[in-house]
């Protein structure tokens, strides 16, 4: 059985970037700005609110319930598009 990607550590890195560490050792800084469309993500455009993220359910989550699937974050962290 394949291991499901789980975010185990996240550190704010300025603007809309968060450095992510996954349960299999993959680490990279991911720019979240591409995902800040739609009503649930609107509050995250405010830098102070964006920085209020926490880990829940193996991914990055915000107080209003916004999150990005851990599989999506994992694929971005593994790609050359991560910053």
Secondary structure by P-SEA (a helix, b strand, c coil): ccccccccbbbbccccbbbbbccccbbbbbbccccccccccccccccccccccccccccccccccccccaaaaaaaaaccccc
